């Protein structure tokens, strides 16, 4: 395993951290566990990171519960594309890449989880809205 072979497989080592999981791991839950970290760590200066990391956290919580529609998979992918490369630092990129990888490599598993989901049911999320990160305009 090296950087070039992973790049060719549309993956990467990122900061060279490796997470090893067996086939019994709920990969949707595993990726969803990463999103609160990025949401919390966002300084709020860049809108794509501030808003995008919050939306990733909220949407991934819904995906874990199966409380989203299949069409939202493309919506969250679009959010990650708007985050990636549009901020001062690389935090937004780091937040976007695990979700992109989930969709790229495990989309059928994600779709099967969301098939027949009841939209509009009450969603509980650990995502916290931080009003101090929002810039109000008059």
N, CA, C and O of each residue as an XYZ file, in Angstrom:
552
protein
N       0.860     -1.172      0.000
C       0.000      0.000      0.000
C       0.903      1.231      0.000
O       1.738      1.413      0.886
N       0.712      2.065     -1.014
C       1.442      3.323     -1.081
C       0.511      4.398     -1.646
O      -0.611      4.110     -2.062
N       0.995      5.628     -1.650
C       0.164      6.746     -2.085
C      -0.299      6.586     -3.530
O      -1.458      6.864     -3.838
N       0.588      6.142     -4.420
C       0.232      6.032     -5.841
C      -0.821      4.958     -6.101
O      -1.766      5.186     -6.856
N      -0.662      3.786     -5.480
C      -1.640      2.718     -5.706
C      -3.003      3.093     -5.137
O      -4.031      2.736     -5.713
N      -3.024      3.798     -4.030
C      -4.300      4.242     -3.476
C      -4.931      5.322     -4.346
O      -6.149      5.337     -4.527
N      -4.120      6.218     -4.883
C      -4.651      7.248     -5.787
C      -5.284      6.599     -7.010
O      -6.348      7.023     -7.462
N      -4.635      5.576     -7.543
C      -5.165      4.873     -8.713
C      -6.489      4.182     -8.399
O      -7.311      3.987     -9.294
N      -6.700      3.812     -7.145
C      -7.950      3.168     -6.711
C      -8.971      4.199     -6.227
O      -9.969      3.839     -5.602
N      -8.722      5.477     -6.513
C      -9.574      6.594     -6.078
C      -9.743      6.600     -4.561
O     -10.845      6.773     -4.042
N      -8.648      6.413     -3.881
C      -8.633      6.474     -2.428
C      -7.395      7.262     -2.042
O      -6.780      7.911     -2.887
N      -7.035      7.208     -0.791
C      -5.847      7.924     -0.374
C      -5.543      7.697      1.081
O      -6.375      7.200      1.840
N      -4.333      8.068      1.463
C      -3.924      7.951      2.859
C      -4.189      9.237      3.628
O      -4.096      9.248      4.856
N      -4.512     10.308      2.938
C      -4.774     11.559      3.644
C      -3.584     11.941      4.497
O      -2.520     12.264      3.970
N      -3.751     11.910      5.805
C      -2.663     12.233      6.721
C      -1.893     10.987      7.120
O      -1.135     11.010      8.090
N      -2.079      9.904      6.385
C      -1.412      8.616      6.592
C      -1.977      7.848      7.769
O      -1.337      6.921      8.267
N      -3.150      8.213      8.216
C      -3.846      7.436      9.239
C      -4.645      6.342      8.534
O      -5.231      6.576      7.477
N      -4.665      5.165      9.117
C      -5.382      4.045      8.530
C      -6.355      3.492      9.557
O      -5.990      3.265     10.710
N      -7.586      3.278      9.137
C      -8.600      2.661      9.980
C      -8.910      1.310      9.374
O      -9.279      1.218      8.204
N      -8.763      0.264     10.162
C      -9.023     -1.091      9.676
C     -10.342     -1.567     10.264
O     -10.547     -1.515     11.476
N     -11.237     -2.033      9.394
C     -12.546     -2.523      9.819
C     -12.800     -3.866      9.160
O     -12.339     -4.112      8.046
N     -13.532     -4.732      9.842
C     -13.909     -5.992      9.215
C     -15.256     -5.833      8.521
O     -15.864     -4.765      8.578
N     -15.718     -6.882      7.873
C     -16.943     -6.811      7.081
C     -18.200     -6.626      7.919
O     -19.254     -6.289      7.381
N     -18.106     -6.843      9.232
C     -19.281     -6.666     10.077
C     -19.506     -5.200     10.453
O     -20.531     -4.870     11.050
N     -18.572     -4.326     10.117
C     -18.668     -2.912     10.468
C     -19.751     -2.225      9.652
O     -19.838     -2.406      8.438
N     -20.563     -1.447     10.318
C     -21.547     -0.611      9.631
C     -20.789      0.590      9.082
O     -20.503      1.536      9.815
N     -20.465      0.554      7.795
C     -19.620      1.574      7.201
C     -20.304      2.946      7.196
O     -19.628      3.971      7.290
N     -21.617      2.974      7.089
C     -22.336      4.255      7.132
C     -22.167      4.879      8.515
O     -21.888      6.072      8.632
N     -22.336      4.077      9.555
C     -22.147      4.567     10.925
C     -20.695      4.990     11.152
O     -20.438      5.997     11.813
N     -19.755      4.232     10.613
C     -18.339      4.551     10.805
C     -17.996      5.917     10.215
O     -17.293      6.709     10.843
N     -18.488      6.191      9.019
C     -18.224      7.496      8.404
C     -18.993      8.595      9.133
O     -18.489      9.705      9.302
N     -20.199      8.287      9.558
C     -20.999      9.287     10.280
C     -20.337      9.701     11.597
O     -20.536     10.824     12.060
N     -19.564      8.818     12.195
C     -18.881      9.158     13.447
C     -17.795     10.211     13.244
O     -17.371     10.855     14.204
N     -17.347     10.391     12.018
C     -16.313     11.384     11.733
C     -16.879     12.798     11.611
O     -16.197     13.770     11.935
N     -18.117     12.914     11.147
C     -18.651     14.239     10.804
C     -18.813     15.188     11.993
O     -18.597     16.387     11.815
N     -19.181     14.726     13.203
C     -19.267     15.693     14.307
C     -17.921     16.340     14.628
O     -17.867     17.500     15.035
N     -16.847     15.593     14.444
C     -15.512     16.145     14.697
C     -15.251     17.348     13.796
O     -14.838     18.407     14.270
N     -15.491     17.184     12.505
C     -15.228     18.274     11.573
C     -16.171     19.443     11.806
O     -15.772     20.602     11.688
N     -17.407     19.144     12.134
C     -18.368     20.206     12.451
C     -17.889     21.016     13.657
O     -17.953     22.246     13.658
N     -17.419     20.322     14.661
C     -16.941     20.985     15.886
C     -15.663     21.775     15.632
O     -15.485     22.863     16.178
N     -14.784     21.236     14.813
C     -13.479     21.857     14.596
C     -13.508     23.021     13.610
O     -12.544     23.783     13.536
N     -14.575     23.172     12.865
C     -14.656     24.288     11.931
C     -14.584     25.607     12.696
O     -15.331     25.817     13.652
N     -13.693     26.483     12.277
C     -13.567     27.784     12.961
C     -14.706     28.716     12.571
O     -14.977     29.692     13.270
N     -15.370     28.423     11.464
C     -16.497     29.231     11.031
C     -16.152     30.356     10.090
O     -17.046     31.066      9.630
N     -14.863     30.542      9.784
C     -14.471     31.646      8.922
C     -14.953     31.453      7.485
O     -15.427     32.400      6.857
N     -14.836     30.250      6.971
C     -15.218     29.986      5.584
C     -16.620     29.395      5.529
O     -16.899     28.392      6.185
N     -17.480     29.998      4.768
C     -18.862     29.542      4.668
C     -18.985     28.097      4.207
O     -19.772     27.355      4.794
N     -18.248     27.652      3.183
C     -18.405     26.253      2.767
C     -18.105     25.265      3.887
O     -18.776     24.239      4.001
N     -17.113     25.557      4.707
C     -16.768     24.659      5.814
C     -17.776     24.801      6.954
O     -18.265     23.804      7.486
N     -18.079     26.028      7.320
C     -18.998     26.274      8.436
C     -20.355     25.630      8.176
O     -20.865     24.889      9.016
N     -20.926     25.904      7.042
C     -22.249     25.383      6.725
C     -22.194     23.940      6.227
O     -23.039     23.119      6.583
N     -21.196     23.643      5.405
C     -21.090     22.304      4.842
C     -20.854     21.234      5.894
O     -21.484     20.177      5.856
N     -19.953     21.497      6.834
C     -19.678     20.485      7.860
C     -20.907     20.253      8.726
O     -21.154     19.129      9.163
N     -21.669     21.293      8.976
C     -22.905     21.142      9.745
C     -23.914     20.292      8.973
O     -24.539     19.398      9.544
N     -24.070     20.567      7.686
C     -25.012     19.791      6.885
C     -24.566     18.340      6.740
O     -25.397     17.432      6.770
N     -23.264     18.111      6.584
C     -22.779     16.730      6.524
C     -23.144     15.982      7.799
O     -23.594     14.837      7.747
N     -22.949     16.630      8.939
C     -23.259     15.998     10.221
C     -24.752     15.692     10.340
O     -25.132     14.591     10.738
N     -25.580     16.649     10.001
C     -27.030     16.445     10.089
C     -27.508     15.354      9.127
O     -28.309     14.496      9.498
N     -27.015     15.396      7.901
C     -27.470     14.429      6.902
C     -26.941     13.027      7.179
O     -27.667     12.050      6.996
N     -25.694     12.912      7.617
C     -25.149     11.584      7.918
C     -25.889     10.958      9.098
O     -26.081      9.742      9.124
N     -26.307     11.764     10.070
C     -27.109     11.234     11.183
C     -28.417     10.653     10.648
O     -28.880      9.618     11.127
N     -29.002     11.307      9.672
C     -30.236     10.801      9.058
C     -29.971      9.538      8.250
O     -30.791      8.620      8.260
N     -28.846      9.474      7.556
C     -28.507      8.283      6.778
C     -28.329      7.074      7.693
O     -28.775      5.975      7.364
N     -27.689      7.270      8.827
C     -27.481      6.163      9.772
C     -28.819      5.589     10.219
O     -28.973      4.374     10.339
N     -29.782      6.468     10.463
C     -31.102      6.029     10.934
C     -31.999      5.556      9.801
O     -33.077      5.017     10.050
N     -31.569      5.751      8.566
C     -32.414      5.387      7.430
C     -33.559      6.357      7.259
O     -34.588      6.014      6.676
N     -33.389      7.568      7.762
C     -34.447      8.577      7.740
C     -34.137      9.649      6.692
O     -34.194     10.846      6.971
N     -33.814      9.200      5.502
C     -33.524     10.114      4.403
C     -33.972      9.433      3.115
O     -34.236      8.231      3.099
N     -34.055     10.193      2.055
C     -34.430      9.590      0.774
C     -33.169      9.314     -0.037
O     -32.116      9.904      0.205
N     -33.292      8.420     -0.991
C     -32.163      8.063     -1.844
C     -31.666      9.283     -2.615
O     -30.475      9.379     -2.909
N     -32.552     10.210     -2.943
C     -32.144     11.404     -3.686
C     -31.193     12.285     -2.879
O     -30.451     13.084     -3.449
N     -31.215     12.141     -1.558
C     -30.329     12.943     -0.714
C     -28.874     12.506     -0.817
O     -27.977     13.243     -0.411
N     -28.635     11.328     -1.351
C     -27.252     10.886     -1.550
C     -26.554     11.838     -2.514
O     -25.421     12.253     -2.271
N     -27.228     12.184     -3.604
C     -26.642     13.129     -4.557
C     -26.544     14.528     -3.967
O     -25.624     15.278     -4.294
N     -27.484     14.885     -3.102
C     -27.425     16.197     -2.459
C     -26.205     16.318     -1.553
O     -25.504     17.330     -1.582
N     -25.951     15.283     -0.747
C     -24.794     15.360      0.152
C     -23.494     15.322     -0.653
O     -22.507     15.952     -0.273
N     -23.496     14.585     -1.761
C     -22.317     14.564     -2.624
C     -22.056     15.950     -3.193
O     -20.906     16.385     -3.263
N     -23.102     16.643     -3.598
C     -22.961     18.012     -4.118
C     -22.422     18.949     -3.029
O     -21.590     19.810     -3.314
N     -22.886     18.788     -1.798
C     -22.374     19.604     -0.690
C     -20.869     19.385     -0.537
O     -20.112     20.341     -0.370
N     -20.437     18.117     -0.594
C     -19.000     17.849     -0.446
C     -18.195     18.486     -1.568
O     -17.081     18.958     -1.341
N     -18.748     18.504     -2.779
C     -18.041     19.108     -3.907
C     -17.937     20.633     -3.745
O     -16.957     21.246     -4.169
N     -18.954     21.227     -3.131
C     -18.913     22.672     -2.876
C     -17.948     23.019     -1.750
O     -17.445     24.142     -1.691
N     -17.686     22.077     -0.863
C     -16.741     22.302      0.239
C     -15.297     22.140     -0.236
O     -14.423     22.934      0.109
N     -15.068     21.111     -1.022
C     -13.721     20.719     -1.417
C     -13.053     21.805     -2.265
O     -13.560     22.188     -3.320
N     -11.915     22.288     -1.788
C     -11.130     23.257     -2.540
C     -11.639     24.683     -2.496
O     -11.139     25.531     -3.234
N     -12.624     24.973     -1.650
C     -13.199     26.319     -1.612
C     -13.005     27.010     -0.266
O     -13.772     27.907      0.087
N     -11.999     26.605      0.475
C     -11.774     27.193      1.799
C     -10.301     27.549      1.979
O      -9.449     27.150      1.185
N     -10.022     28.300      3.029
C      -8.661     28.744      3.298
C      -7.767     27.572      3.702
O      -6.645     27.449      3.211
N      -8.256     26.721      4.588
C      -7.461     25.575      5.043
C      -8.061     24.285      4.481
O      -9.018     24.329      3.707
N      -7.512     23.163      4.863
C      -7.930     21.875      4.306
C      -8.965     21.150      5.153
O      -9.265     19.989      4.877
N      -9.522     21.796      6.174
C     -10.489     21.109      7.031
C     -11.730     20.691      6.241
O     -12.224     19.576      6.413
N     -12.226     21.556      5.395
C     -13.417     21.214      4.608
C     -13.134     20.047      3.661
O     -13.986     19.178      3.474
N     -11.949     20.026      3.070
C     -11.570     18.899      2.215
C     -11.571     17.606      3.030
O     -12.106     16.587      2.596
N     -10.972     17.662      4.203
C     -10.894     16.478      5.067
C     -12.276     16.021      5.509
O     -12.496     14.823      5.689
N     -13.201     16.934      5.686
C     -14.570     16.572      6.064
C     -15.317     15.954      4.879
O     -16.128     15.045      5.053
N     -15.039     16.449      3.694
C     -15.758     16.000      2.499
C     -15.296     14.630      2.016
O     -16.118     13.832      1.565
N     -14.017     14.342      2.098
C     -13.476     13.123      1.494
C     -14.036     11.825      2.048
O     -14.316     10.925      1.257
N     -14.220     11.664      3.362
C     -14.806     10.394      3.825
C     -16.221     10.163      3.291
O     -16.581      9.035      2.954
N     -17.016     11.220      3.213
C     -18.382     11.089      2.696
C     -18.337     10.762      1.208
O     -19.113      9.932      0.734
N     -17.438     11.405      0.470
C     -17.291     11.092     -0.952
C     -16.869      9.634     -1.139
O     -17.377      8.946     -2.025
N     -15.946      9.169     -0.308
C     -15.503      7.778     -0.392
C     -16.616      6.802     -0.071
O     -16.738      5.757     -0.710
N     -17.430      7.143      0.924
C     -18.578      6.305      1.273
C     -19.495      6.147      0.071
O     -19.912      5.037     -0.258
N     -19.804      7.251     -0.579
C     -20.717      7.207     -1.721
C     -20.062      6.494     -2.908
O     -20.710      5.712     -3.604
N     -18.790      6.766     -3.130
C     -18.089      6.154     -4.263
C     -17.994      4.634     -4.124
O     -18.196      3.908     -5.097
N     -17.686      4.152     -2.918
C     -17.413      2.730     -2.731
C     -18.561      1.922     -2.136
O     -18.585      0.699     -2.268
N     -19.513      2.589     -1.483
C     -20.581      1.865     -0.789
C     -21.972      2.404     -1.109
O     -22.894      2.252     -0.308
N     -22.126      3.026     -2.262
C     -23.430      3.594     -2.610
C     -24.563      2.561     -2.567
O     -25.628      2.872     -2.034
N     -24.384      1.351     -3.102
C     -25.480      0.374     -3.040
C     -25.910      0.060     -1.597
O     -27.100     -0.099     -1.324
N     -24.959     -0.027     -0.696
C     -25.298     -0.275      0.709
C     -26.078      0.902      1.297
O     -27.035      0.710      2.046
N     -25.664      2.107      0.954
C     -26.361      3.302      1.426
C     -27.766      3.370      0.839
O     -28.715      3.691      1.555
N     -27.917      3.076     -0.443
C     -29.232      3.098     -1.086
C     -30.166      2.060     -0.476
O     -31.343      2.340     -0.249
N     -29.651      0.866     -0.211
C     -30.520     -0.175      0.362
C     -30.985      0.215      1.762
O     -32.097     -0.130      2.161
N     -30.159      0.918      2.497
C     -30.547      1.383      3.830
C     -31.679      2.400      3.729
O     -32.546      2.457      4.601
N     -31.671      3.200      2.671
C     -32.640      4.294      2.552
C     -33.887      3.918      1.764
O     -34.831      4.706      1.712
N     -33.920      2.740      1.151
C     -35.093      2.327      0.388
C     -36.313      2.284      1.309
O     -36.279      1.656      2.368
N     -37.357      2.934      0.910
C     -38.594      2.916      1.678
C     -38.544      3.728      2.958
O     -39.382      3.546      3.841
N     -37.569      4.625      3.070
C     -37.460      5.438      4.284
C     -38.657      6.368      4.409
O     -39.172      6.880      3.415
N     -39.084      6.575      5.628
C     -40.184      7.500      5.890
C     -39.605      8.895      6.084
O     -38.928      9.157      7.078
N     -39.865      9.770      5.154
C     -39.348     11.123      5.213
C     -40.265     11.967      6.098
O     -41.489     11.841      6.066
N     -39.632     12.822      6.881
C     -40.400     13.731      7.716
C     -40.561     13.261      9.142
O     -41.141     13.975      9.960
N     -40.066     12.081      9.465
C     -40.143     11.663     10.855
C     -39.127     12.458     11.661
O     -38.192     13.030     11.100
N     -39.306     12.493     12.947
C     -38.449     13.300     13.802
C     -37.030     12.750     13.792
O     -36.826     11.549     13.969
N     -36.059     13.614     13.587
C     -34.663     13.219     13.506
C     -33.921     13.740     14.724
O     -34.021     14.918     15.066
N     -33.187     12.868     15.369
C     -32.323     13.271     16.467
C     -30.896     13.229     15.963
O     -30.483     12.252     15.338
N     -30.148     14.273     16.227
C     -28.761     14.330     15.793
C     -27.921     14.917     16.905
O     -28.402     15.716     17.709
N     -26.690     14.524     16.945
C     -25.758     15.117     17.891
C     -25.191     16.420     17.360
O     -24.430     17.097     18.052
N     -25.557     16.777     16.137
C     -25.050     18.005     15.536
C     -25.571     19.197     16.332
O     -26.760     19.300     16.634
N     -24.659     20.077     16.654
C     -25.014     21.266     17.421
C     -24.874     22.491     16.529
O     -23.841     22.693     15.890
N     -25.911     23.297     16.494
C     -25.852     24.539     15.748
C     -25.165     25.559     16.627
O     -25.582     25.797     17.760
N     -24.118     26.159     16.108
C     -23.365     27.141     16.880
C     -23.646     28.520     16.326
O     -23.045     28.916     15.327
N     -24.560     29.272     16.959
C     -24.943     30.572     16.401
C     -23.769     31.532     16.263
O     -23.805     32.423     15.414
N     -22.739     31.373     17.070
C     -21.599     32.289     16.970
C     -20.851     32.105     15.650
O     -20.008     32.929     15.298
N     -21.153     31.033     14.921
C     -20.520     30.812     13.635
C     -21.295     31.456     12.496
O     -20.810     31.496     11.365
N     -22.463     31.946     12.770
C     -23.287     32.529     11.717
C     -23.080     34.040     11.684
O     -23.132     34.710     12.716
N     -22.849     34.550     10.516
C     -22.676     35.986     10.350
C     -24.007     36.575      9.952
O     -24.527     36.274      8.878
N     -24.559     37.406     10.799
C     -25.853     38.025     10.499
C     -25.632     39.270      9.657
O     -24.697     40.037      9.884
N     -26.505     39.453      8.687
C     -26.442     40.661      7.871
C     -27.707     41.464      8.082
O     -28.783     40.895      8.266
N     -27.591     42.739      8.059
C     -28.754     43.611      8.292
C     -29.439     43.936      7.006
O     -30.436     44.658      7.003
